[in-house]
Amino acid sequence: MLQPSFLVLDKPVGLTSHDCVDVVRRVIGDRRVGHTGTLDPFASGVLLIALGPATRLISFLEDDLKVYLCAVRLGISTVTGDPEGEEAERAPVPPLEAAQVQAVLREMEGEQPQRAHLYSAVKVKGRRLYDYARAGEAVEAPVRTIRVDAAELVSLDGDLLQMRLVCGRGTYARTFAEDLAKRLGTVGHLIGLRRAQSGGATLQQAVDMRRLAELVAEAPPADLGGGAVGEEGWRAVLRSARGTPRLPWRSPEARWPDIAPLLLSPTEVMPQLAILDLDDREAQRLLRSGLLPTPDPRRERPIGDGARFWVRHAGQILALGEQLDGMRRALRVMPPEG
Protein backbone atom coordinates (compact mmCIF):
# COMPACT_ATOMS: atom_id res chain seq x y z
CA MET A 1 0.00 0.00 0.00
CA LEU A 2 1.10 3.58 -0.64
CA GLN A 3 2.92 5.11 2.33
CA PRO A 4 2.68 8.86 3.10
CA SER A 5 5.06 10.34 0.55
CA PHE A 6 5.66 13.25 -1.79
CA LEU A 7 6.71 13.83 -5.37
CA VAL A 8 8.49 17.04 -6.32
CA LEU A 9 7.34 17.76 -9.86
CA ASP A 10 8.93 20.25 -12.23
CA LYS A 11 5.67 21.64 -13.63
CA PRO A 12 5.92 22.58 -17.31
CA VAL A 13 4.52 25.76 -18.82
CA GLY A 14 1.02 25.28 -20.22
CA LEU A 15 -0.43 22.88 -17.64
CA THR A 16 -2.49 23.85 -14.62
CA SER A 17 -1.53 22.49 -11.22
CA HIS A 18 -4.67 20.34 -11.35
CA ASP A 19 -3.55 18.92 -14.72
CA CYS A 20 -0.36 17.79 -13.03
CA VAL A 21 -2.28 16.17 -10.17
CA ASP A 22 -4.38 14.28 -12.71
CA VAL A 23 -1.24 12.94 -14.43
CA VAL A 24 0.30 11.79 -11.15
CA ARG A 25 -2.93 10.07 -10.09
CA ARG A 26 -2.79 7.90 -13.19
CA VAL A 27 0.95 7.28 -12.91
CA ILE A 28 0.77 5.97 -9.33
CA GLY A 29 -2.67 4.37 -9.66
CA ASP A 30 -4.18 6.14 -6.63
CA ARG A 31 -6.70 8.99 -6.53
CA ARG A 32 -5.39 10.31 -3.23
CA VAL A 33 -3.16 12.98 -4.73
CA GLY A 34 -3.06 16.71 -4.01
CA HIS A 35 -0.65 19.63 -4.30
CA THR A 36 0.51 22.51 -2.15
CA GLY A 37 1.11 25.96 -3.61
CA THR A 38 -0.69 26.48 -6.93
CA LEU A 39 1.33 27.56 -9.97
CA ASP A 40 -0.37 29.41 -12.82
CA PRO A 41 -0.33 27.76 -16.27
CA PHE A 42 2.30 30.21 -17.60
CA ALA A 43 4.62 29.38 -14.68
CA SER A 44 6.92 26.41 -14.24
CA GLY A 45 9.01 24.81 -11.54
CA VAL A 46 8.57 23.17 -8.16
CA LEU A 47 5.11 21.76 -7.47
CA LEU A 48 5.04 19.67 -4.30
CA ILE A 49 2.57 16.82 -4.69
CA ALA A 50 1.30 14.76 -1.74
CA LEU A 51 0.50 11.09 -2.26
CA GLY A 52 -1.74 8.67 -0.37
CA PRO A 53 -2.01 9.38 3.37
CA ALA A 54 0.28 12.42 2.95
CA THR A 55 -2.69 14.31 1.45
CA ARG A 56 -3.87 14.68 5.07
CA LEU A 57 -0.85 16.93 5.63
CA ILE A 58 -1.51 19.43 2.84
CA SER A 59 -3.22 22.06 5.00
CA PHE A 60 -0.18 22.08 7.30
CA LEU A 61 2.40 22.20 4.52
CA GLU A 62 1.53 25.50 2.87
CA ASP A 63 5.21 26.26 2.97
CA ASP A 64 6.36 29.60 4.32
CA LEU A 65 9.32 29.91 1.93
CA LYS A 66 9.18 30.37 -1.82
CA VAL A 67 12.02 31.12 -4.23
CA TYR A 68 11.07 32.43 -7.68
CA LEU A 69 13.04 33.34 -10.79
CA CYS A 70 11.06 36.14 -12.45
CA ALA A 71 11.26 37.76 -15.88
CA VAL A 72 9.67 41.22 -16.13
CA ARG A 73 8.88 43.19 -19.28
CA LEU A 74 8.96 46.93 -18.63
CA GLY A 75 6.96 49.45 -20.62
CA ILE A 76 3.85 47.31 -21.09
CA SER A 77 1.24 46.22 -18.54
CA THR A 78 -1.49 43.63 -18.96
CA VAL A 79 -4.84 43.25 -17.23
CA THR A 80 -3.72 40.01 -15.60
CA GLY A 81 -0.17 41.08 -14.77
CA ASP A 82 1.19 38.15 -16.79
CA PRO A 83 1.62 37.15 -20.47
CA GLU A 84 -1.85 35.60 -20.67
CA GLY A 85 -3.75 38.87 -20.37
CA GLU A 86 -4.59 41.61 -22.85
CA GLU A 87 -2.41 44.69 -23.01
CA ALA A 88 -3.61 47.38 -20.60
CA GLU A 89 -1.13 50.25 -20.87
CA ARG A 90 2.13 51.35 -22.44
CA ALA A 91 4.63 53.79 -20.94
CA PRO A 92 8.19 54.84 -21.80
CA VAL A 93 11.00 53.09 -19.94
CA PRO A 94 13.51 55.55 -18.48
CA PRO A 95 17.24 54.83 -18.79
CA LEU A 96 18.06 52.36 -16.03
CA GLU A 97 21.30 51.14 -14.48
CA ALA A 98 21.63 47.79 -12.72
CA ALA A 99 22.70 49.46 -9.47
CA GLN A 100 19.62 51.68 -9.57
CA VAL A 101 17.26 48.72 -10.06
CA GLN A 102 18.98 46.74 -7.32
CA ALA A 103 18.63 49.66 -4.92
CA VAL A 104 14.87 49.77 -5.57
CA LEU A 105 14.62 46.01 -5.04
CA ARG A 106 16.40 46.35 -1.70
CA GLU A 107 13.83 48.97 -0.66
CA MET A 108 11.08 46.44 -1.42
CA GLU A 109 12.43 43.80 0.98
CA GLY A 110 10.91 43.12 4.39
CA GLU A 111 7.32 42.96 5.61
CA GLN A 112 4.89 45.14 3.68
CA PRO A 113 1.23 45.37 2.65
CA GLN A 114 0.32 43.92 -0.73
CA ARG A 115 -3.06 44.15 -2.43
CA ALA A 116 -4.14 40.85 -3.98
CA HIS A 117 -4.16 40.92 -7.79
CA LEU A 118 -7.63 41.26 -9.33
CA TYR A 119 -6.85 38.21 -11.47
CA SER A 120 -6.01 35.94 -8.54
CA ALA A 121 -7.74 33.07 -6.78
CA VAL A 122 -8.25 35.00 -3.52
CA LYS A 123 -11.87 34.78 -2.41
CA VAL A 124 -14.09 37.75 -1.54
CA LYS A 125 -17.62 36.96 -0.36
CA GLY A 126 -17.23 33.38 -1.52
CA ARG A 127 -16.12 34.22 -5.08
CA ARG A 128 -12.63 34.31 -6.50
CA LEU A 129 -11.29 37.70 -7.55
CA TYR A 130 -10.74 36.58 -11.15
CA ASP A 131 -14.44 35.71 -11.39
CA TYR A 132 -15.34 39.32 -10.53
CA ALA A 133 -12.71 40.62 -12.98
CA ARG A 134 -13.87 38.44 -15.86
CA ALA A 135 -17.47 39.46 -15.26
CA GLY A 136 -16.53 43.14 -15.21
CA GLU A 137 -17.82 43.54 -11.65
CA ALA A 138 -16.16 46.02 -9.31
CA VAL A 139 -14.76 44.59 -6.08
CA GLU A 140 -12.09 45.74 -3.64
CA ALA A 141 -9.21 43.29 -3.48
CA PRO A 142 -8.03 42.56 0.07
CA VAL A 143 -4.70 43.81 1.38
CA ARG A 144 -2.51 41.50 3.41
CA THR A 145 0.97 41.60 4.89
CA ILE A 146 3.62 39.77 2.93
CA ARG A 147 7.29 39.11 3.62
CA VAL A 148 10.06 39.53 1.07
CA ASP A 149 13.31 38.08 2.40
CA ALA A 150 15.43 38.93 -0.64
CA ALA A 151 14.92 40.56 -4.04
CA GLU A 152 17.99 40.34 -6.25
CA LEU A 153 18.56 41.58 -9.79
CA VAL A 154 19.91 38.81 -12.02
CA SER A 155 20.14 40.71 -15.31
CA LEU A 156 19.00 43.92 -17.00
CA ASP A 157 18.78 44.22 -20.79
CA GLY A 158 16.85 47.25 -21.98
CA ASP A 159 13.20 46.76 -21.07
CA LEU A 160 13.70 43.18 -19.83
CA LEU A 161 14.88 42.42 -16.33
CA GLN A 162 15.25 39.16 -14.46
CA MET A 163 15.22 38.86 -10.70
CA ARG A 164 15.34 36.28 -7.93
CA LEU A 165 12.62 36.64 -5.31
CA VAL A 166 12.75 34.92 -1.92
CA CYS A 167 9.47 35.45 -0.11
CA GLY A 168 6.92 34.12 2.32
CA ARG A 169 3.59 32.46 1.74
CA GLY A 170 0.92 34.48 -0.07
CA THR A 171 3.25 36.80 -1.98
CA TYR A 172 2.08 37.54 -5.52
CA ALA A 173 5.06 37.79 -7.86
CA ARG A 174 2.83 39.44 -10.50
CA THR A 175 1.90 42.25 -8.12
CA PHE A 176 5.51 42.59 -6.97
CA ALA A 177 6.61 42.99 -10.61
CA GLU A 178 3.95 45.65 -11.25
CA ASP A 179 4.95 47.55 -8.10
CA LEU A 180 8.62 47.38 -9.10
CA ALA A 181 7.84 48.82 -12.54
CA LYS A 182 5.96 51.73 -10.96
CA ARG A 183 8.90 52.49 -8.67
CA LEU A 184 11.15 52.51 -11.73
CA GLY A 185 8.93 55.12 -13.38
CA THR A 186 7.06 52.96 -15.87
CA VAL A 187 4.66 50.02 -16.09
CA GLY A 188 5.40 46.35 -16.53
CA HIS A 189 4.22 42.77 -16.26
CA LEU A 190 5.58 39.34 -15.51
CA ILE A 191 6.44 37.40 -18.67
CA GLY A 192 8.06 34.39 -17.01
CA LEU A 193 7.96 32.74 -13.60
CA ARG A 194 9.86 29.68 -12.41
CA ARG A 195 9.61 28.43 -8.84
CA ALA A 196 12.98 27.14 -7.71
CA GLN A 197 11.96 26.20 -4.17
CA SER A 198 8.83 25.65 -2.11
CA GLY A 199 9.53 25.03 1.56
CA GLY A 200 12.06 22.20 1.67
CA ALA A 201 11.37 21.06 -1.91
CA THR A 202 13.85 22.21 -4.56
CA LEU A 203 14.36 21.90 -8.30
CA GLN A 204 17.30 19.58 -7.62
CA GLN A 205 14.79 17.05 -6.24
CA ALA A 206 12.23 17.58 -8.99
CA VAL A 207 11.13 15.14 -11.68
CA ASP A 208 9.88 16.49 -15.00
CA MET A 209 7.19 15.15 -17.31
CA ARG A 210 9.71 13.71 -19.72
CA ARG A 211 11.16 11.49 -17.01
CA LEU A 212 7.70 10.31 -15.95
CA ALA A 213 6.90 9.50 -19.58
CA GLU A 214 10.07 7.44 -19.90
CA LEU A 215 9.16 5.43 -16.80
CA VAL A 216 5.58 4.60 -17.73
CA ALA A 217 5.71 4.19 -21.53
CA GLU A 218 5.54 0.63 -22.80
CA ALA A 219 7.49 1.65 -25.91
CA PRO A 220 9.60 4.77 -26.58
CA PRO A 221 7.62 7.74 -27.97
CA ALA A 222 8.15 8.64 -31.61
CA ASP A 223 10.29 11.68 -30.82
CA LEU A 224 12.78 9.79 -28.65
CA GLY A 225 16.20 10.84 -29.79
CA GLY A 226 19.37 9.91 -27.96
CA GLY A 227 17.30 8.66 -25.02
CA ALA A 228 15.55 11.98 -24.36
CA VAL A 229 11.77 12.36 -24.63
CA GLY A 230 10.70 15.60 -26.27
CA GLU A 231 7.64 17.76 -25.68
CA GLU A 232 5.53 15.88 -28.22
CA GLY A 233 6.65 12.56 -26.78
CA TRP A 234 5.75 13.10 -23.13
CA ARG A 235 2.38 14.54 -24.09
CA ALA A 236 1.65 11.49 -26.27
CA VAL A 237 2.36 9.31 -23.22
CA LEU A 238 0.85 11.35 -20.39
CA ARG A 239 -1.64 13.84 -21.89
CA SER A 240 -2.59 12.95 -25.45
CA ALA A 241 -4.82 15.39 -27.33
CA ARG A 242 -8.55 14.78 -27.27
CA GLY A 243 -9.43 12.16 -29.87
CA THR A 244 -5.84 10.90 -30.01
CA PRO A 245 -5.15 7.56 -28.33
CA ARG A 246 -2.61 7.63 -25.52
CA LEU A 247 0.53 5.57 -26.08
CA PRO A 248 0.43 2.25 -24.14
CA TRP A 249 1.78 2.16 -20.58
CA ARG A 250 3.70 -0.49 -18.72
CA SER A 251 1.68 -2.31 -16.09
CA PRO A 252 1.56 -0.77 -12.59
CA GLU A 253 3.62 -3.69 -11.26
CA ALA A 254 6.30 -3.16 -13.90
CA ARG A 255 6.62 0.63 -13.52
CA TRP A 256 6.30 0.97 -9.75
CA PRO A 257 9.90 -0.15 -8.90
CA ASP A 258 11.16 2.72 -11.08
CA ILE A 259 8.74 5.29 -9.65
CA ALA A 260 9.12 4.49 -5.93
CA PRO A 261 12.74 5.80 -5.68
CA LEU A 262 11.53 9.21 -6.87
CA LEU A 263 9.24 9.65 -3.87
CA LEU A 264 10.25 11.53 -0.74
CA SER A 265 9.22 10.77 2.81
CA PRO A 266 7.63 13.49 4.98
CA THR A 267 10.91 13.83 6.89
CA GLU A 268 12.77 14.55 3.63
CA VAL A 269 10.26 17.22 2.63
CA MET A 270 10.34 18.88 6.06
CA PRO A 271 13.76 17.90 7.46
CA GLN A 272 13.81 20.79 9.92
CA LEU A 273 11.11 19.19 12.09
CA ALA A 274 12.14 17.07 15.06
CA ILE A 275 11.14 13.39 15.22
CA LEU A 276 9.40 11.79 18.19
CA ASP A 277 9.80 8.00 18.21
CA LEU A 278 7.08 5.97 19.92
CA ASP A 279 7.27 2.48 21.38
CA ASP A 280 4.63 -0.15 20.56
CA ARG A 281 2.31 0.81 23.41
CA GLU A 282 2.48 4.55 22.66
CA ALA A 283 1.86 3.95 18.96
CA GLN A 284 -1.23 1.86 19.68
CA ARG A 285 -2.54 4.56 22.03
CA LEU A 286 -2.02 7.21 19.34
CA LEU A 287 -3.86 5.18 16.70
CA ARG A 288 -6.67 4.29 19.10
CA SER A 289 -7.28 7.65 20.79
CA GLY A 290 -5.13 10.23 19.01
CA LEU A 291 -3.15 10.91 22.20
CA LEU A 292 0.60 11.46 22.42
CA PRO A 293 2.82 10.82 25.44
CA THR A 294 3.74 13.76 27.65
CA PRO A 295 7.30 15.09 27.26
CA ASP A 296 9.91 13.00 29.08
CA PRO A 297 13.36 14.69 29.16
CA ARG A 298 14.91 11.48 30.53
CA ARG A 299 14.39 9.51 27.29
CA GLU A 300 14.11 12.06 24.49
CA ARG A 301 15.57 15.25 23.10
CA PRO A 302 13.46 18.29 24.10
CA ILE A 303 11.07 19.76 21.52
CA GLY A 304 10.62 23.51 21.71
CA ASP A 305 7.29 25.00 22.72
CA GLY A 306 5.23 25.99 19.68
CA ALA A 307 7.15 23.57 17.47
CA ARG A 308 5.74 20.93 15.15
CA PHE A 309 7.30 17.49 14.85
CA TRP A 310 6.97 14.15 13.13
CA VAL A 311 5.71 11.15 15.10
CA ARG A 312 7.34 7.87 14.07
CA HIS A 313 7.02 4.21 14.98
CA ALA A 314 9.16 1.38 13.61
CA GLY A 315 10.54 3.69 10.93
CA GLN A 316 7.13 4.81 9.65
CA ILE A 317 5.63 8.29 10.06
CA LEU A 318 2.31 8.03 11.88
CA ALA A 319 1.42 11.65 12.57
CA LEU A 320 2.30 15.31 12.55
CA GLY A 321 2.34 16.69 16.09
CA GLU A 322 2.57 20.04 17.83
CA GLN A 323 3.77 21.04 21.28
CA LEU A 324 2.13 23.96 23.08
CA ASP A 325 2.48 24.95 26.73
CA GLY A 326 4.33 21.73 27.47
CA MET A 327 1.54 19.55 26.05
CA ARG A 328 1.56 17.57 22.82
CA ARG A 329 -1.25 16.93 20.39
CA ALA A 330 -1.52 15.14 17.08
CA LEU A 331 -2.51 17.51 14.28
CA ARG A 332 -2.89 14.70 11.72
CA VAL A 333 -2.77 10.94 12.29
CA MET A 334 -1.97 8.63 9.37
CA PRO A 335 -2.69 5.03 10.34
CA PRO A 336 -0.54 2.43 8.56
CA GLU A 337 -2.24 0.76 5.61
CA GLY A 338 -2.46 -2.88 4.66
C-alpha positions as CSV (number, residue, x, y, z in Angstrom):
1,M,0.0,0.0,0.0
2,L,1.1,3.6,-0.6
3,Q,2.9,5.1,2.3
4,P,2.7,8.9,3.1
5,S,5.1,10.3,0.5
6,F,5.7,13.2,-1.8
7,L,6.7,13.8,-5.4
8,V,8.5,17.0,-6.3
9,L,7.3,17.8,-9.9
10,D,8.9,20.2,-12.2
11,K,5.7,21.6,-13.6
12,P,5.9,22.6,-17.3
13,V,4.5,25.8,-18.8
14,G,1.0,25.3,-20.2
15,L,-0.4,22.9,-17.6
16,T,-2.5,23.8,-14.6
17,S,-1.5,22.5,-11.2
18,H,-4.7,20.3,-11.3
19,D,-3.6,18.9,-14.7
20,C,-0.4,17.8,-13.0
21,V,-2.3,16.2,-10.2
22,D,-4.4,14.3,-12.7
23,V,-1.2,12.9,-14.4
24,V,0.3,11.8,-11.2
25,R,-2.9,10.1,-10.1
26,R,-2.8,7.9,-13.2
27,V,0.9,7.3,-12.9
28,I,0.8,6.0,-9.3
29,G,-2.7,4.4,-9.7
30,D,-4.2,6.1,-6.6
31,R,-6.7,9.0,-6.5
32,R,-5.4,10.3,-3.2
33,V,-3.2,13.0,-4.7
34,G,-3.1,16.7,-4.0
35,H,-0.7,19.6,-4.3
36,T,0.5,22.5,-2.2
37,G,1.1,26.0,-3.6
38,T,-0.7,26.5,-6.9
39,L,1.3,27.6,-10.0
40,D,-0.4,29.4,-12.8
41,P,-0.3,27.8,-16.3
42,F,2.3,30.2,-17.6
43,A,4.6,29.4,-14.7
44,S,6.9,26.4,-14.2
45,G,9.0,24.8,-11.5
46,V,8.6,23.2,-8.2
47,L,5.1,21.8,-7.5
48,L,5.0,19.7,-4.3
49,I,2.6,16.8,-4.7
50,A,1.3,14.8,-1.7
51,L,0.5,11.1,-2.3
52,G,-1.7,8.7,-0.4
53,P,-2.0,9.4,3.4
54,A,0.3,12.4,2.9
55,T,-2.7,14.3,1.5
56,R,-3.9,14.7,5.1
57,L,-0.9,16.9,5.6
58,I,-1.5,19.4,2.8
59,S,-3.2,22.1,5.0
60,F,-0.2,22.1,7.3
61,L,2.4,22.2,4.5
62,E,1.5,25.5,2.9
63,D,5.2,26.3,3.0
64,D,6.4,29.6,4.3
65,L,9.3,29.9,1.9
66,K,9.2,30.4,-1.8
67,V,12.0,31.1,-4.2
68,Y,11.1,32.4,-7.7
69,L,13.0,33.3,-10.8
70,C,11.1,36.1,-12.4
71,A,11.3,37.8,-15.9
72,V,9.7,41.2,-16.1
73,R,8.9,43.2,-19.3
74,L,9.0,46.9,-18.6
75,G,7.0,49.5,-20.6
76,I,3.8,47.3,-21.1
77,S,1.2,46.2,-18.5
78,T,-1.5,43.6,-19.0
79,V,-4.8,43.3,-17.2
80,T,-3.7,40.0,-15.6
81,G,-0.2,41.1,-14.8
82,D,1.2,38.2,-16.8
83,P,1.6,37.2,-20.5
84,E,-1.8,35.6,-20.7
85,G,-3.8,38.9,-20.4
86,E,-4.6,41.6,-22.8
87,E,-2.4,44.7,-23.0
88,A,-3.6,47.4,-20.6
89,E,-1.1,50.3,-20.9
90,R,2.1,51.4,-22.4
91,A,4.6,53.8,-20.9
92,P,8.2,54.8,-21.8
93,V,11.0,53.1,-19.9
94,P,13.5,55.6,-18.5
95,P,17.2,54.8,-18.8
96,L,18.1,52.4,-16.0
97,E,21.3,51.1,-14.5
98,A,21.6,47.8,-12.7
99,A,22.7,49.5,-9.5
100,Q,19.6,51.7,-9.6
101,V,17.3,48.7,-10.1
102,Q,19.0,46.7,-7.3
103,A,18.6,49.7,-4.9
104,V,14.9,49.8,-5.6
105,L,14.6,46.0,-5.0
106,R,16.4,46.3,-1.7
107,E,13.8,49.0,-0.7
108,M,11.1,46.4,-1.4
109,E,12.4,43.8,1.0
110,G,10.9,43.1,4.4
111,E,7.3,43.0,5.6
112,Q,4.9,45.1,3.7
113,P,1.2,45.4,2.7
114,Q,0.3,43.9,-0.7
115,R,-3.1,44.1,-2.4
116,A,-4.1,40.9,-4.0
117,H,-4.2,40.9,-7.8
118,L,-7.6,41.3,-9.3
119,Y,-6.8,38.2,-11.5
120,S,-6.0,35.9,-8.5
121,A,-7.7,33.1,-6.8
122,V,-8.2,35.0,-3.5
123,K,-11.9,34.8,-2.4
124,V,-14.1,37.8,-1.5
125,K,-17.6,37.0,-0.4
126,G,-17.2,33.4,-1.5
127,R,-16.1,34.2,-5.1
128,R,-12.6,34.3,-6.5
129,L,-11.3,37.7,-7.5
130,Y,-10.7,36.6,-11.1
131,D,-14.4,35.7,-11.4
132,Y,-15.3,39.3,-10.5
133,A,-12.7,40.6,-13.0
134,R,-13.9,38.4,-15.9
135,A,-17.5,39.5,-15.3
136,G,-16.5,43.1,-15.2
137,E,-17.8,43.5,-11.7
138,A,-16.2,46.0,-9.3
139,V,-14.8,44.6,-6.1
140,E,-12.1,45.7,-3.6
141,A,-9.2,43.3,-3.5
142,P,-8.0,42.6,0.1
143,V,-4.7,43.8,1.4
144,R,-2.5,41.5,3.4
145,T,1.0,41.6,4.9
146,I,3.6,39.8,2.9
147,R,7.3,39.1,3.6
148,V,10.1,39.5,1.1
149,D,13.3,38.1,2.4
150,A,15.4,38.9,-0.6
151,A,14.9,40.6,-4.0
152,E,18.0,40.3,-6.3
153,L,18.6,41.6,-9.8
154,V,19.9,38.8,-12.0
155,S,20.1,40.7,-15.3
156,L,19.0,43.9,-17.0
157,D,18.8,44.2,-20.8
158,G,16.8,47.2,-22.0
159,D,13.2,46.8,-21.1
160,L,13.7,43.2,-19.8
161,L,14.9,42.4,-16.3
162,Q,15.3,39.2,-14.5
163,M,15.2,38.9,-10.7
164,R,15.3,36.3,-7.9
165,L,12.6,36.6,-5.3
166,V,12.8,34.9,-1.9
167,C,9.5,35.4,-0.1
168,G,6.9,34.1,2.3
169,R,3.6,32.5,1.7
170,G,0.9,34.5,-0.1
171,T,3.2,36.8,-2.0
172,Y,2.1,37.5,-5.5
173,A,5.1,37.8,-7.9
174,R,2.8,39.4,-10.5
175,T,1.9,42.2,-8.1
176,F,5.5,42.6,-7.0
177,A,6.6,43.0,-10.6
178,E,4.0,45.6,-11.3
179,D,5.0,47.5,-8.1
180,L,8.6,47.4,-9.1
181,A,7.8,48.8,-12.5
182,K,6.0,51.7,-11.0
183,R,8.9,52.5,-8.7
184,L,11.2,52.5,-11.7
185,G,8.9,55.1,-13.4
186,T,7.1,53.0,-15.9
187,V,4.7,50.0,-16.1
188,G,5.4,46.3,-16.5
189,H,4.2,42.8,-16.3
190,L,5.6,39.3,-15.5
191,I,6.4,37.4,-18.7
192,G,8.1,34.4,-17.0
193,L,8.0,32.7,-13.6
194,R,9.9,29.7,-12.4
195,R,9.6,28.4,-8.8
196,A,13.0,27.1,-7.7
197,Q,12.0,26.2,-4.2
198,S,8.8,25.7,-2.1
199,G,9.5,25.0,1.6
200,G,12.1,22.2,1.7
201,A,11.4,21.1,-1.9
202,T,13.8,22.2,-4.6
203,L,14.4,21.9,-8.3
204,Q,17.3,19.6,-7.6
205,Q,14.8,17.0,-6.2
206,A,12.2,17.6,-9.0
207,V,11.1,15.1,-11.7
208,D,9.9,16.5,-15.0
209,M,7.2,15.2,-17.3
210,R,9.7,13.7,-19.7
211,R,11.2,11.5,-17.0
212,L,7.7,10.3,-16.0
213,A,6.9,9.5,-19.6
214,E,10.1,7.4,-19.9
215,L,9.2,5.4,-16.8
216,V,5.6,4.6,-17.7
217,A,5.7,4.2,-21.5
218,E,5.5,0.6,-22.8
219,A,7.5,1.6,-25.9
220,P,9.6,4.8,-26.6
221,P,7.6,7.7,-28.0
222,A,8.1,8.6,-31.6
223,D,10.3,11.7,-30.8
224,L,12.8,9.8,-28.7
225,G,16.2,10.8,-29.8
226,G,19.4,9.9,-28.0
227,G,17.3,8.7,-25.0
228,A,15.6,12.0,-24.4
229,V,11.8,12.4,-24.6
230,G,10.7,15.6,-26.3
231,E,7.6,17.8,-25.7
232,E,5.5,15.9,-28.2
233,G,6.7,12.6,-26.8
234,W,5.8,13.1,-23.1
235,R,2.4,14.5,-24.1
236,A,1.7,11.5,-26.3
237,V,2.4,9.3,-23.2
238,L,0.9,11.3,-20.4
239,R,-1.6,13.8,-21.9
240,S,-2.6,13.0,-25.5
241,A,-4.8,15.4,-27.3
242,R,-8.6,14.8,-27.3
243,G,-9.4,12.2,-29.9
244,T,-5.8,10.9,-30.0
245,P,-5.1,7.6,-28.3
246,R,-2.6,7.6,-25.5
247,L,0.5,5.6,-26.1
248,P,0.4,2.3,-24.1
249,W,1.8,2.2,-20.6
250,R,3.7,-0.5,-18.7
251,S,1.7,-2.3,-16.1
252,P,1.6,-0.8,-12.6
253,E,3.6,-3.7,-11.3
254,A,6.3,-3.2,-13.9
255,R,6.6,0.6,-13.5
256,W,6.3,1.0,-9.7
257,P,9.9,-0.1,-8.9
258,D,11.2,2.7,-11.1
259,I,8.7,5.3,-9.7
260,A,9.1,4.5,-5.9
261,P,12.7,5.8,-5.7
262,L,11.5,9.2,-6.9
263,L,9.2,9.6,-3.9
264,L,10.3,11.5,-0.7
265,S,9.2,10.8,2.8
266,P,7.6,13.5,5.0
267,T,10.9,13.8,6.9
268,E,12.8,14.6,3.6
269,V,10.3,17.2,2.6
270,M,10.3,18.9,6.1
271,P,13.8,17.9,7.5
272,Q,13.8,20.8,9.9
273,L,11.1,19.2,12.1
274,A,12.1,17.1,15.1
275,I,11.1,13.4,15.2
276,L,9.4,11.8,18.2
277,D,9.8,8.0,18.2
278,L,7.1,6.0,19.9
279,D,7.3,2.5,21.4
280,D,4.6,-0.1,20.6
281,R,2.3,0.8,23.4
282,E,2.5,4.5,22.7
283,A,1.9,3.9,19.0
284,Q,-1.2,1.9,19.7
285,R,-2.5,4.6,22.0
286,L,-2.0,7.2,19.3
287,L,-3.9,5.2,16.7
288,R,-6.7,4.3,19.1
289,S,-7.3,7.6,20.8
290,G,-5.1,10.2,19.0
291,L,-3.2,10.9,22.2
292,L,0.6,11.5,22.4
293,P,2.8,10.8,25.4
294,T,3.7,13.8,27.6
295,P,7.3,15.1,27.3
296,D,9.9,13.0,29.1
297,P,13.4,14.7,29.2
298,R,14.9,11.5,30.5
299,R,14.4,9.5,27.3
300,E,14.1,12.1,24.5
301,R,15.6,15.2,23.1
302,P,13.5,18.3,24.1
303,I,11.1,19.8,21.5
304,G,10.6,23.5,21.7
305,D,7.3,25.0,22.7
306,G,5.2,26.0,19.7
307,A,7.1,23.6,17.5
308,R,5.7,20.9,15.2
309,F,7.3,17.5,14.9
310,W,7.0,14.2,13.1
311,V,5.7,11.2,15.1
312,R,7.3,7.9,14.1
313,H,7.0,4.2,15.0
314,A,9.2,1.4,13.6
315,G,10.5,3.7,10.9
316,Q,7.1,4.8,9.6
317,I,5.6,8.3,10.1
318,L,2.3,8.0,11.9
319,A,1.4,11.7,12.6
320,L,2.3,15.3,12.6
321,G,2.3,16.7,16.1
322,E,2.6,20.0,17.8
323,Q,3.8,21.0,21.3
324,L,2.1,24.0,23.1
325,D,2.5,24.9,26.7
326,G,4.3,21.7,27.5
327,M,1.5,19.6,26.1
328,R,1.6,17.6,22.8
329,R,-1.2,16.9,20.4
330,A,-1.5,15.1,17.1
331,L,-2.5,17.5,14.3
332,R,-2.9,14.7,11.7
333,V,-2.8,10.9,12.3
334,M,-2.0,8.6,9.4
335,P,-2.7,5.0,10.3
336,P,-0.5,2.4,8.6
337,E,-2.2,0.8,5.6
338,G,-2.5,-2.9,4.7
